[in-house]
Amino acid sequence: MKKPAWVVDKERARRAAAAQTVWLFGLHAVRDALLNPARDKLRLVVTKNAADKLADAIAVSGVRPEISDPRRFVAPLDSGSVHQGAALEVKPLDWGRVRDVCAPGGTEAPRVVLLDRVSDPHNVGAVLRSAEVFGARAVIAPARYSAPETGALAKTASGALERQPYLRVQNLASAMTELREMGYTLLGLAGEADLPLGVALDELRGQPVGLVLGAEGPGLRERTRATCDKLVKIPAMGTFGSLNVSNAAAVALYASVTT
């Protein structure tokens, strides 16, 4: 029996996604990926100098390196990539489902960061780094219109991409609803909100919290905003009250674990 066209298209898309690879670059990002047993590592290109610096990680990974001339570095990277003589081709990480990664449990009330169409890989990388520092269960973003796993993101994350779950979901509002069903309260950060973040967090001591941040400029989309339980703001002392989204995430995460 011939498969319906939509089934064929879905299977083709799944195979294409599985075949996608990412080139990570930079000593920190490559080292942490080499040491991550969950990473599928395909090809390692390094200069002799970088190979010496990464010798321990290369030995653990079991990957055979290709030694490249630093003047003609053979890895297919953008010309502006600061690779430090190291590049590693990998498959994207699969962290699993929101329900499994973010399920409440343990001694600490879980924290989750949700990013609404934050497409700059440097911002997302910085958020992942802060999320790891402050113990967030995951960073969640929509699969479309958000930064995918790239070398630039990994380099900014400085290794956090290998340890901090980054879940890209089909529908952010649906993921938010799923978190609420798991007991999370969703706080959307919006500069025009009246409720200070600290006051909202004080009322939620010991409870799971999701911190929802929008892209710089447009902020939270209407549906995302409507799905939040409360809109909150980070109080500003000066007249210029706007923070970069990665800075706002770091401040919100710090407040969420110290309040």
C-alpha positions as CSV (number, residue, x, y, z in Angstrom):
1,M,0.0,0.0,0.0
2,K,1.4,3.4,-1.0
3,K,2.1,5.8,1.8
4,P,0.2,9.1,1.9
5,A,2.2,12.1,0.7
6,W,2.1,13.7,4.1
7,V,3.6,10.6,5.7
8,V,6.4,10.5,3.1
9,D,7.1,14.2,3.7
10,K,7.2,13.7,7.5
11,E,9.6,10.8,7.2
12,R,11.8,12.7,4.8
13,A,11.9,15.7,7.1
14,R,12.8,13.4,10.0
15,R,15.7,11.8,8.1
16,A,16.9,15.3,7.0
17,A,16.9,16.5,10.6
18,A,18.8,13.4,11.7
19,A,21.4,14.0,9.1
20,Q,22.1,17.6,10.1
21,T,25.4,18.3,11.6
22,V,27.0,21.3,13.3
23,W,30.5,22.6,13.3
24,L,31.7,23.7,16.8
25,F,34.8,25.8,17.0
26,G,37.1,27.3,19.7
27,L,39.1,25.5,22.3
28,H,36.5,25.6,25.1
29,A,33.6,24.5,23.0
30,V,35.5,21.7,21.2
31,R,37.0,20.4,24.5
32,D,33.7,20.2,26.3
33,A,32.0,18.5,23.3
34,L,34.9,16.0,23.1
35,L,34.4,15.2,26.8
36,N,30.6,14.9,26.4
37,P,29.7,11.2,26.0
38,A,26.2,12.2,24.7
39,R,27.7,13.9,21.7
40,D,27.9,12.2,18.3
41,K,31.3,13.3,17.1
42,L,32.0,13.0,13.4
43,R,35.1,14.9,12.4
44,L,37.8,16.8,14.3
45,V,40.1,19.3,12.6
46,V,42.9,20.9,14.6
47,T,46.2,22.6,14.2
48,K,49.2,20.9,15.8
49,N,49.2,23.6,18.5
50,A,45.5,23.0,19.3
51,A,45.9,19.3,19.2
52,D,48.6,19.6,22.0
53,K,46.2,21.7,24.1
54,L,43.3,19.3,23.6
55,A,45.4,16.1,23.9
56,D,43.6,14.9,27.1
57,A,40.1,15.5,25.7
58,I,41.0,13.9,22.3
59,A,42.3,10.8,24.1
60,V,39.1,10.5,26.1
61,S,36.9,11.0,23.0
62,G,38.5,8.4,20.9
63,V,38.2,10.7,17.9
64,R,41.0,10.7,15.4
65,P,42.1,14.3,14.7
66,E,42.9,15.7,11.3
67,I,45.9,18.0,11.6
68,S,45.5,21.1,9.5
69,D,47.9,23.9,8.5
70,P,46.8,27.0,10.4
71,R,47.3,29.1,7.3
72,R,44.8,26.9,5.3
73,F,42.4,25.6,8.0
74,V,40.3,23.0,6.2
75,A,37.2,23.0,8.4
76,P,34.2,24.6,6.5
77,L,33.7,27.6,8.8
78,D,32.7,31.1,8.2
79,S,35.7,33.3,7.5
80,G,35.0,35.4,10.7
81,S,34.9,32.4,13.0
82,V,37.5,32.6,15.8
83,H,38.3,28.9,15.8
84,Q,41.6,29.0,17.7
85,G,42.8,26.1,15.6
86,A,40.0,23.7,16.6
87,A,36.8,22.6,14.9
88,L,34.6,19.6,15.6
89,E,31.7,18.4,13.4
90,V,28.9,16.9,15.6
91,K,25.2,16.1,15.6
92,P,22.9,18.3,17.6
93,L,22.1,17.1,21.1
94,D,18.8,15.5,22.0
95,W,17.9,16.4,25.5
96,G,14.5,14.7,25.5
97,R,11.0,16.0,26.3
98,V,10.0,19.0,28.4
99,R,8.1,16.8,30.8
100,D,11.1,14.6,31.5
101,V,13.7,17.3,31.8
102,C,11.7,19.8,33.8
103,A,9.7,17.5,36.1
104,P,9.7,19.0,39.6
105,G,11.7,17.0,42.2
106,G,14.7,17.1,44.4
107,T,15.4,19.6,47.2
108,E,15.4,22.8,45.2
109,A,12.4,24.4,43.5
110,P,13.2,24.1,39.8
111,R,13.7,27.1,37.5
112,V,13.2,27.1,33.8
113,V,14.0,29.9,31.2
114,L,11.7,30.3,28.2
115,L,12.9,32.4,25.2
116,D,10.3,33.8,22.8
117,R,11.9,34.1,19.4
118,V,15.3,35.1,20.6
119,S,17.3,34.5,17.4
120,D,20.7,35.9,18.2
121,P,23.0,33.0,18.9
122,H,25.3,35.1,21.1
123,N,22.3,36.1,23.3
124,V,21.1,32.5,23.6
125,G,24.7,31.3,24.3
126,A,25.0,33.8,27.1
127,V,21.6,32.7,28.5
128,L,22.7,29.1,28.5
129,R,25.8,30.0,30.4
130,S,23.8,31.9,33.1
131,A,21.2,29.1,33.2
132,E,24.0,26.6,34.0
133,V,25.5,28.9,36.7
134,F,22.2,29.4,38.4
135,G,21.0,25.8,38.1
136,A,18.1,26.1,35.7
137,R,16.5,22.8,34.6
138,A,16.4,23.9,30.9
139,V,16.3,26.8,28.4
140,I,13.3,26.3,26.2
141,A,12.7,28.0,22.8
142,P,10.5,27.5,19.8
143,A,12.1,25.5,17.0
144,R,11.3,28.2,14.5
145,Y,12.5,31.8,14.8
146,S,15.0,31.0,17.6
147,A,18.7,30.5,17.5
148,P,19.6,26.9,16.5
149,E,22.6,25.0,17.9
150,T,25.5,26.6,16.0
151,G,29.2,27.1,16.5
152,A,28.7,30.7,17.4
153,L,26.2,29.8,20.1
154,A,28.4,27.1,21.5
155,K,31.4,29.4,21.6
156,T,29.4,32.1,23.5
157,A,28.1,29.5,25.9
158,S,31.7,28.5,26.7
159,G,30.9,24.8,27.2
160,A,27.4,25.3,28.7
161,L,25.7,23.9,25.6
162,E,27.1,20.5,26.5
163,R,25.7,20.5,30.0
164,Q,22.7,22.8,30.0
165,P,19.5,21.4,28.4
166,Y,18.4,23.6,25.4
167,L,15.0,22.3,24.3
168,R,13.6,23.6,21.0
169,V,9.8,22.9,20.9
170,Q,7.2,23.1,18.1
171,N,5.0,25.4,20.1
172,L,6.1,27.6,22.9
173,A,2.7,28.3,24.3
174,S,2.0,24.5,24.4
175,A,5.2,24.0,26.3
176,M,4.2,26.7,28.7
177,T,0.9,25.1,29.3
178,E,2.6,21.8,29.9
179,L,4.9,23.4,32.5
180,R,1.9,25.0,34.3
181,E,0.3,21.5,34.5
182,M,3.5,20.4,36.2
183,G,3.1,23.1,38.8
184,Y,5.2,25.9,37.4
185,T,4.2,29.6,37.7
186,L,5.1,31.4,34.5
187,L,6.5,35.0,34.9
188,G,6.8,37.0,31.8
189,L,9.3,39.8,31.8
190,A,7.9,43.0,30.4
191,G,9.2,46.5,30.9
192,E,5.7,48.0,31.1
193,A,4.6,45.6,33.9
194,D,3.7,47.0,37.3
195,L,4.7,44.0,39.4
196,P,8.4,43.9,40.4
197,L,10.1,40.6,39.8
198,G,11.3,40.3,43.4
199,V,7.8,40.7,44.8
200,A,6.4,38.0,42.5
201,L,9.3,35.7,43.4
202,D,8.8,36.3,47.1
203,E,5.2,35.1,46.8
204,L,6.5,31.9,45.0
205,R,9.1,30.7,47.5
206,G,9.7,27.0,47.2
207,Q,7.6,26.7,44.0
208,P,8.6,25.9,40.4
209,V,9.0,29.0,38.3
210,G,9.4,29.6,34.6
211,L,11.0,32.9,33.5
212,V,9.7,34.0,30.1
213,L,11.7,36.5,28.0
214,G,11.1,37.9,24.6
215,A,13.4,39.1,21.9
216,E,14.9,42.6,22.1
217,G,12.6,45.1,20.4
218,P,9.3,43.1,19.9
219,G,9.4,41.5,23.4
220,L,6.8,38.9,24.2
221,R,4.4,37.9,21.5
222,E,0.7,38.4,22.3
223,R,0.0,34.7,22.8
224,T,3.1,34.2,24.9
225,R,2.1,37.1,27.0
226,A,-1.4,35.8,27.5
227,T,-0.1,32.3,28.5
228,C,2.0,33.8,31.3
229,D,0.5,33.8,34.8
230,K,1.9,37.2,35.7
231,L,3.8,39.9,33.9
232,V,6.8,41.3,35.9
233,K,9.5,43.8,35.5
234,I,13.1,44.2,36.7
235,P,13.1,47.6,38.5
236,A,15.5,50.2,37.0
237,M,17.2,52.8,39.1
238,G,18.0,55.1,36.2
239,T,16.0,56.7,33.4
240,F,17.3,54.1,30.9
241,G,15.5,51.0,32.0
242,S,16.2,48.5,29.2
243,L,18.5,45.4,29.6
244,N,19.9,43.1,26.9
245,V,17.8,39.9,27.0
246,S,20.8,37.8,28.1
247,N,21.5,40.3,30.9
248,A,17.8,40.3,31.9
249,A,17.9,36.5,32.1
250,A,21.0,36.5,34.3
251,V,19.4,39.0,36.7
252,A,16.1,37.2,36.8
253,L,17.8,33.8,37.4
254,Y,19.9,35.3,40.2
255,A,16.8,36.8,41.8
256,S,14.9,33.5,41.5
257,V,17.5,31.5,43.4
258,T,18.3,34.1,46.1
259,T,14.8,35.4,46.9
